[in-house]
């Protein structure tokens, strides 16, 4: 399996290769990488890929984790009930 074809952020369909290319062009922090690639900016708000993006930047920069603001995740803008998604009506 080619590691560069692995999707890191499923919500925004950001592949590992895209993260690598972006980091090579613009060596940056995980926050900047998130903003440049949209990794972690999808429906889940970064709950699935935030730690992977942090780890990738740490490995690529070969530097210890800094005291910068960590990537955060947040809940959806407004909760949606199953009823609104087409669930059975009571």
HELIX and SHEET records of a PDB file:
HELIX    1   1 UNK A    3  UNK A    5  5                                   3    
HELIX    2   2 UNK A   16  UNK A   25  1                                  10    
HELIX    3   3 UNK A   30  UNK A   37  1                                   8    
HELIX    4   4 UNK A   50  UNK A   61  1                                  12    
SHEET    1   A 2 UNK A   7  UNK A   9  0                                        
SHEET    2   A 2 UNK A  14  UNK A  15 -1                                        
END                                                                             
